[in-house]
Amino acid sequence: MPVRAATKTDPAPGALPWGVPEAATRSLWRAAAWTGALAAVLGAGLGVVVAVLCWLPQAGVTGRPVSVLRAGLVAFLAAQHGGLTVAGVGASFVPLGMTALAVALLWRAGRVLAELATRLGERRVRVLAGAVALQAVAYALVCALLVPISALGSTRAGLGSVLAGAVLAGCAAAASLATAPPLRAGVRRRLGGAVAAGLRAGAAAVVTYLAGGAVLLAGSLVAHAHRVTELSRMVGGGVSGWPVLVLTLLTAPNGVIAGSAYLAGPGFAVGSGTSVGPLRTAHGTLPAFPLLGALPDGHGASALGWAVIALTVFGAGLAATVVVVRRRPDRVARAAAVAVVTAGVAMLVLAWAAGGALGVDRLRTVGPSPWRVAGMVAGQVAVLMAVLLGARALRRRMAASGRVTPSVAGDDPDGAEDAAEDAAEAEL
């Protein structure tokens, strides 16, 4: 694609957010290195802030300020999901609230990179990909520098956090860059209308499952409020319970994904003795953690639970179908296939990120099974899309033969988006 030269209407480089220095605005590479390193520094700062907030209520009793700072740094490194050694024992379970904060910073870094690429008139894929790679390397280098500093006795992060940080930075920044308004149209043209629609449809299905999981978690917390409150008092009330509250909030995204796995069917495990699913629930000994008070009491889903499951599963299939139905008939199947794969892969990654291990004993398995969740979600979306698209095709065939009323005026015909994209490509 042609490279657009910068014009006098472009905003001044000094207006870039995030305090990007003037020298960095003249080069996409310098900006990539700056924003990648800055995202890691800000993420480490947030980790320290969280650690300080948890330490302050006990500041006069235990702990030293230097240890608290190191705890914040090791928490940030653990958020990369590269593994952690706690008191000599490996742990891979991560409160996803910290990971979400890191992703938000990396997403912003990708948007800044997209804005600067637009100002410089840069559209070449290899250059943009190289800038994202450099941004990820800069992020990982800062993580590598923090590894030896953050060591807290036998609790420390390792090389896995650096590698995981590079992958996380690359994926988050690339997704942010590709979906930025100045570059989004070009990305869609390169992917093709069917593939782009399939990606959006798969994302819509996953968002529906996550929304259902959030509703399920919130409803269960309300229904078991007495037990959640009791557990909160057991681990500390008042100001002394502030660290547990912060940790609970940071772990809430894990609970949302676990709820999504429950709605999809496979459910999730909390250690070796507790498994929760719509068909069967086994209860075992659990730690006194407030969020675990939301676990169901019975041995299967209630009538209300089955209603939420049905609405979520159907809603996911419907959301994906609505996105792909605007394609031309010869592209609908391709878009639907991409949607199914996207939904399955996204849930695989989310289920993996939400689980892990806390030691080698009772809590060695926490969270949903990634492969089972991915397979079930992909299967449900595929079946529902096939049914809905088949019903629509049958209705339109009957309408063509005059046996039913055609679509009302104002409905978008099949291929409306494909025709617009084909016309745009022809003009290039």
Solvent accessible surface area in square Angstrom, and as a share of the most:
residue,aa,sasa,rsa
1,M,96,0.43
2,P,108,0.68
3,V,80,0.46
4,R,86,0.31
5,A,76,0.59
6,A,64,0.49
7,T,71,0.41
8,K,208,0.88
9,T,124,0.72
10,D,36,0.18
11,P,74,0.47
12,A,67,0.52
13,P,57,0.36
14,G,54,0.52
15,A,67,0.52
16,L,10,0.05
17,P,40,0.25
18,W,57,0.20
19,G,59,0.57
20,V,12,0.07
21,P,51,0.32
22,E,86,0.39
23,A,53,0.41
24,A,5,0.04
25,T,2,0.01
26,R,152,0.55
27,S,21,0.14
28,L,10,0.05
29,W,117,0.41
30,R,122,0.44
31,A,0,0.00
32,A,0,0.00
33,A,36,0.28
34,W,100,0.35
35,T,0,0.00
36,G,0,0.00
37,A,31,0.24
38,L,37,0.19
39,A,1,0.01
40,A,0,0.00
41,V,82,0.47
42,L,73,0.36
43,G,3,0.03
44,A,8,0.06
45,G,34,0.33
46,L,65,0.32
47,G,1,0.01
48,V,29,0.17
49,V,78,0.45
50,V,28,0.16
51,A,16,0.13
52,V,44,0.25
53,L,72,0.36
54,C,34,0.20
55,W,56,0.20
56,L,94,0.47
57,P,39,0.24
58,Q,63,0.28
59,A,38,0.29
60,G,82,0.78
61,V,116,0.67
62,T,82,0.48
63,G,53,0.50
64,R,166,0.60
65,P,83,0.52
66,V,85,0.49
67,S,25,0.16
68,V,13,0.07
69,L,84,0.42
70,R,98,0.36
71,A,32,0.25
72,G,0,0.00
73,L,24,0.12
74,V,11,0.06
75,A,37,0.29
76,F,2,0.01
77,L,0,0.00
78,A,13,0.10
79,A,0,0.00
80,Q,5,0.02
81,H,23,0.10
82,G,28,0.27
83,G,25,0.24
84,L,34,0.17
85,T,48,0.28
86,V,66,0.38
87,A,73,0.57
88,G,56,0.53
89,V,62,0.36
90,G,48,0.46
91,A,16,0.12
92,S,42,0.27
93,F,38,0.16
94,V,8,0.05
95,P,31,0.20
96,L,13,0.07
97,G,9,0.09
98,M,12,0.05
99,T,17,0.10
100,A,55,0.43
101,L,69,0.34
102,A,4,0.03
103,V,48,0.28
104,A,59,0.46
105,L,29,0.14
106,L,1,0.00
107,W,94,0.33
108,R,92,0.34
109,A,0,0.00
110,G,0,0.00
111,R,62,0.23
112,V,0,0.00
113,L,0,0.00
114,A,1,0.01
115,E,53,0.24
116,L,1,0.00
117,A,0,0.00
118,T,30,0.18
119,R,24,0.09
120,L,67,0.33
121,G,0,0.00
122,E,19,0.08
123,R,52,0.19
124,R,102,0.37
125,V,78,0.45
126,R,175,0.64
127,V,14,0.08
128,L,22,0.11
129,A,57,0.44
130,G,24,0.23
131,A,0,0.00
132,V,13,0.07
133,A,54,0.42
134,L,60,0.30
135,Q,0,0.00
136,A,8,0.06
137,V,77,0.44
138,A,11,0.09
139,Y,1,0.00
140,A,10,0.08
141,L,109,0.54
142,V,22,0.13
143,C,0,0.00
144,A,39,0.30
145,L,124,0.62
146,L,23,0.12
147,V,30,0.17
148,P,96,0.61
149,I,96,0.49
150,S,0,0.00
151,A,21,0.16
152,L,55,0.27
153,G,60,0.57
154,S,62,0.40
155,T,27,0.16
156,R,117,0.43
157,A,4,0.03
158,G,34,0.33
159,L,129,0.64
160,G,30,0.29
161,S,0,0.00
162,V,19,0.11
163,L,107,0.53
164,A,22,0.17
165,G,0,0.00
166,A,31,0.24
167,V,98,0.56
168,L,36,0.18
169,A,1,0.01
170,G,18,0.17
171,C,83,0.50
172,A,9,0.07
173,A,0,0.00
174,A,43,0.34
175,A,44,0.34
176,S,0,0.00
177,L,11,0.06
178,A,33,0.25
179,T,56,0.32
180,A,2,0.01
181,P,86,0.54
182,P,59,0.37
183,L,10,0.05
184,R,113,0.41
185,A,55,0.42
186,G,15,0.14
187,V,46,0.26
188,R,75,0.27
189,R,63,0.23
190,R,129,0.47
191,L,78,0.39
192,G,24,0.23
193,G,7,0.06
194,A,2,0.02
195,V,43,0.25
196,A,5,0.04
197,A,0,0.00
198,G,0,0.00
199,L,74,0.37
200,R,88,0.32
201,A,0,0.00
202,G,0,0.00
203,A,50,0.39
204,A,28,0.21
205,A,0,0.00
206,V,10,0.06
207,V,94,0.54
208,T,33,0.19
209,Y,0,0.00
210,L,46,0.23
211,A,52,0.40
212,G,9,0.09
213,G,0,0.00
214,A,42,0.32
215,V,95,0.55
216,L,43,0.22
217,L,25,0.13
218,A,54,0.42
219,G,39,0.38
220,S,22,0.14
221,L,54,0.27
222,V,117,0.67
223,A,71,0.55
224,H,26,0.11
225,A,50,0.39
226,H,131,0.59
227,R,66,0.24
228,V,27,0.16
229,T,58,0.34
230,E,99,0.44
231,L,29,0.14
232,S,39,0.25
233,R,180,0.66
234,M,126,0.56
235,V,52,0.30
236,G,21,0.21
237,G,45,0.43
238,G,73,0.70
239,V,110,0.63
240,S,51,0.33
241,G,11,0.10
242,W,95,0.33
243,P,34,0.21
244,V,32,0.19
245,L,84,0.42
246,V,16,0.09
247,L,80,0.40
248,T,20,0.12
249,L,113,0.56
250,L,27,0.13
251,T,11,0.07
252,A,31,0.24
253,P,43,0.27
254,N,9,0.04
255,G,14,0.13
256,V,32,0.18
257,I,10,0.05
258,A,13,0.10
259,G,7,0.07
260,S,0,0.00
261,A,0,0.00
262,Y,17,0.06
263,L,1,0.01
264,A,2,0.02
265,G,29,0.28
266,P,18,0.11
267,G,2,0.02
268,F,31,0.13
269,A,23,0.18
270,V,13,0.07
271,G,6,0.05
272,S,72,0.46
273,G,43,0.41
274,T,4,0.02
275,S,43,0.28
276,V,5,0.03
277,G,8,0.07
278,P,9,0.06
279,L,143,0.71
280,R,163,0.59
281,T,4,0.03
282,A,25,0.20
283,H,94,0.42
284,G,34,0.32
285,T,98,0.57
286,L,54,0.27
287,P,62,0.39
288,A,40,0.31
289,F,37,0.15
290,P,9,0.05
291,L,21,0.10
292,L,36,0.18
293,G,1,0.01
294,A,9,0.07
295,L,20,0.10
296,P,38,0.24
297,D,85,0.44
298,G,36,0.35
299,H,140,0.62
300,G,29,0.28
301,A,19,0.15
302,S,70,0.45
303,A,89,0.69
304,L,136,0.68
305,G,10,0.10
306,W,111,0.39
307,A,47,0.37
308,V,31,0.18
309,I,18,0.09
310,A,61,0.47
311,L,130,0.65
312,T,9,0.05
313,V,25,0.15
314,F,96,0.40
315,G,20,0.20
316,A,0,0.00
317,G,0,0.00
318,L,76,0.38
319,A,28,0.22
320,A,0,0.00
321,T,10,0.06
322,V,87,0.50
323,V,32,0.18
324,V,0,0.00
325,V,24,0.14
326,R,72,0.26
327,R,0,0.00
328,R,76,0.28
329,P,101,0.63
330,D,102,0.53
331,R,46,0.17
332,V,26,0.15
333,A,76,0.59
334,R,138,0.50
335,A,0,0.00
336,A,15,0.12
337,A,57,0.44
338,V,32,0.18
339,A,0,0.00
340,V,30,0.17
341,V,95,0.55
342,T,28,0.16
343,A,0,0.00
344,G,7,0.07
345,V,79,0.45
346,A,31,0.24
347,M,0,0.00
348,L,38,0.19
349,V,81,0.47
350,L,49,0.24
351,A,0,0.00
352,W,134,0.47
353,A,15,0.12
354,A,3,0.02
355,G,5,0.04
356,G,26,0.25
357,A,24,0.19
358,L,81,0.40
359,G,16,0.16
360,V,109,0.63
361,D,102,0.53
362,R,151,0.55
363,L,38,0.19
364,R,130,0.48
365,T,73,0.43
366,V,21,0.12
367,G,11,0.10
368,P,10,0.06
369,S,42,0.27
370,P,34,0.21
371,W,192,0.67
372,R,149,0.54
373,V,1,0.00
374,A,11,0.08
375,G,46,0.45
376,M,88,0.39
377,V,0,0.00
378,A,21,0.17
379,G,34,0.32
380,Q,35,0.16
381,V,1,0.00
382,A,38,0.29
383,V,94,0.54
384,L,34,0.17
385,M,3,0.01
386,A,66,0.51
387,V,92,0.53
388,L,39,0.20
389,L,31,0.15
390,G,39,0.38
391,A,57,0.44
392,R,73,0.27
393,A,58,0.45
394,L,105,0.52
395,R,114,0.42
396,R,92,0.33
397,R,178,0.65
398,M,61,0.27
399,A,17,0.13
400,A,94,0.73
401,S,67,0.43
402,G,62,0.60
403,R,174,0.64
404,V,49,0.28
405,T,105,0.61
406,P,85,0.53
407,S,46,0.30
408,V,110,0.63
409,A,107,0.83
410,G,78,0.75
411,D,80,0.41
412,D,75,0.39
413,P,89,0.56
414,D,41,0.21
415,G,5,0.05
416,A,31,0.24
417,E,38,0.17
418,D,0,0.00
419,A,59,0.46
420,A,65,0.50
421,E,24,0.11
422,D,48,0.25
423,A,55,0.43
424,A,38,0.29
425,E,75,0.34
426,A,85,0.66
427,E,148,0.66
428,L,128,0.64
